[in-house]
Amino acid sequence: MRLVQLLVFPLLIATTSPVLAKGCIRGAAAGGVGGHFVGKGHAVLGAAAGCVVAHHHYAKQARAQKAAARTHR
């Protein structure tokens, strides 16, 4: 399992686009802390889930702002 993590995580980090990562750092930090308090070994899972949830929130917010900007023209 550790070998897979050592190979996969650097590849994921290298292929992540900064544009798509909006909110990921904030969500990962919150999810990591929450996962840490849930139990041993859940911090990484919490960070991954927090990243996904925060990215979804910010993407939805950006779509709403873009739609609002189109209607105000």
Stockholm file with secondary structure:
# STOCKHOLM 1.0

chainA/1-73         MRLVQLLVFPLLIATTSPVLAKGCIRGAAAGGVGGHFVGKGHAVLGAAAGCVVAHHHYAKQARAQKAAARTHR
#=GR chainA/1-73 SS CHHHHHHHHHHHHHHCCTGGGTTHHHHHHHHHHHHHHHCTTCHHHHHHHHHHHHHHHHHHHHHHHHHHHHHTC
#=GC SS_cons        CHHHHHHHHHHHHHHCCTGGGTTHHHHHHHHHHHHHHHCTTCHHHHHHHHHHHHHHHHHHHHHHHHHHHHHTC
//
